[in-house]
Structure formats: C-alpha cells, structure tokens
Amino acid sequence: METLKKKVLVVDDDEVIRDLLINFLKFSGYEGIGAPDGQKALEMVLADAPDMIITDIHMPLMNGFQLLRAVKRLNSETPVIFITGFAHFRRFFSDKTARADGFLEKPFSLESIDGLVKKYL
C-alpha cells in the first residue's frame, strides 16, 4: 500500500520561484502544488486542503496576510510559512494576530525551506 505524500501549496506570483519550490518539494518526496496568488490558493485550500502552505506576502488579488488569516480561520493547525523579498515584513511575523509559523527572506536557501518543511510536517 502506498503512503500518501504530504501536500505543500506554494503561493507566489513569481512563476520562477513558485516552480523552483514545487520541483524541490517533489524531489524531496512531497506533493508540491502551486498558485499564482492568494485568491487562487484559497480556492485550492477550500477544494482540497494542503498539509502546509508556503506563501509570498506581496501578491496581487489577495496578499499573504489575507491568505494566512483565511487559512487559519479554516484550520488553525495548517502551518503557513511566509517568504518575502521585503525584510520590513519581519516585524509582522512576531505579531500574534498574524500567526505565521515561519518566515524566510528572499533570497533563501533550499536547505532553509527543507528545514521548515521538516519541522512542521
């Protein structure tokens, strides 16, 4: 019997970063899926909830903070990791209302992504 792979949703409007992370996750033994913005990601979460979400903060339609709040209302146990090129967002990471489980600044290493995924899955 095949064990189910943990599903990780990568949300980033930068297709190169999104595809890089999806491919890395697949190579690491996870089911990597992607969305170009928070609105599409929320639709995917509602249809078939992932085990973890890695999301950019600054995106069109629905930003990472809006996605985080919506996901945590649906299931507060779903780990959400922020990735961003804007270091000033780090101050929000400590805000208890934001409740992100992790934070990485771009550029990040694949080892740091791997460490966070292993920590929460």
C-alpha positions in Angstrom: 0.0 0.0 0.0 1.4 3.4 -1.0 1.6 6.0 1.7 0.1 9.4 0.8 2.6 12.2 0.3 2.2 15.4 2.3 0.8 18.1 0.2 2.5 21.5 0.2 0.9 24.5 -1.5 3.4 27.1 -2.8 1.8 30.6 -3.4 3.9 33.1 -5.3 3.2 35.5 -8.2 6.8 34.9 -9.3 6.5 31.8 -11.5 10.2 31.0 -11.4 10.3 30.9 -7.6 7.0 29.0 -7.5 8.2 26.4 -9.9 11.6 26.1 -8.2 9.9 25.4 -4.8 7.4 22.9 -6.3 10.1 21.0 -8.1 12.3 20.9 -4.9 9.4 19.7 -2.8 8.6 16.9 -5.4 12.3 15.9 -5.4 12.1 15.8 -1.6 9.2 13.4 -1.6 6.3 15.8 -1.1 3.3 16.6 -3.3 4.1 20.2 -4.4 1.3 22.3 -5.9 1.2 25.9 -6.8 -1.0 29.0 -7.1 -0.1 32.5 -8.5 -1.9 34.5 -5.9 -3.8 34.2 -2.6 -7.2 34.1 -4.1 -6.4 31.1 -6.3 -4.7 29.5 -3.3 -7.7 29.9 -1.1 -9.9 28.3 -3.8 -7.4 25.3 -3.8 -7.5 25.2 0.1 -11.3 25.0 0.1 -11.3 22.3 -2.6 -8.6 20.1 -1.1 -6.7 21.4 1.9 -2.9 21.1 1.8 -0.8 19.9 4.8 1.3 23.1 4.6 1.4 26.4 2.8 4.5 28.4 1.7 3.4 31.9 0.6 4.8 35.1 -0.6 3.4 38.2 1.2 3.2 40.8 -1.5 0.9 39.5 -4.3 -2.0 40.7 -6.4 -5.7 40.0 -5.6 -5.1 38.6 -2.1 -1.8 39.1 -0.2 -0.1 36.6 2.1 -1.5 38.2 5.3 -5.1 37.9 3.9 -4.5 34.3 2.9 -3.0 33.5 6.3 -6.0 34.8 8.1 -8.4 32.9 5.9 -6.5 29.7 6.2 -6.1 29.9 9.9 -9.9 30.5 10.3 -10.5 27.3 8.3 -7.9 25.3 10.2 -5.6 26.9 12.7 -3.3 23.8 12.6 -2.3 24.3 9.0 1.4 25.5 9.0 1.9 28.7 7.0 5.4 29.9 6.1 6.0 33.4 4.7 8.6 34.1 2.1 9.3 37.6 1.0 11.8 39.9 -0.5 10.6 42.7 1.8 12.5 42.4 5.1 10.4 45.0 6.8 7.6 42.4 6.9 9.6 40.5 9.6 8.1 42.8 12.3 4.7 41.3 11.5 6.0 37.8 12.0 6.1 38.4 15.7 2.5 39.8 15.8 0.4 37.1 17.4 -2.6 38.0 15.2 -0.5 37.1 12.1 0.2 33.7 13.5 2.6 32.7 10.7 4.6 29.6 11.6 7.8 30.6 9.8 9.4 33.4 7.9 12.1 33.4 5.2 13.6 36.4 3.4 14.3 36.1 -0.3 16.8 35.0 -1.4 16.6 31.9 0.7 18.4 28.6 0.5 16.6 25.4 -0.4 18.1 23.9 2.9 16.2 26.5 4.9 13.0 25.6 3.1 13.7 21.9 3.7 14.3 22.6 7.4 11.0 24.4 7.8 9.0 21.8 5.9 10.5 19.0 8.0 9.9 21.0 11.2 6.1 21.4 10.5 5.4 18.2 8.6 
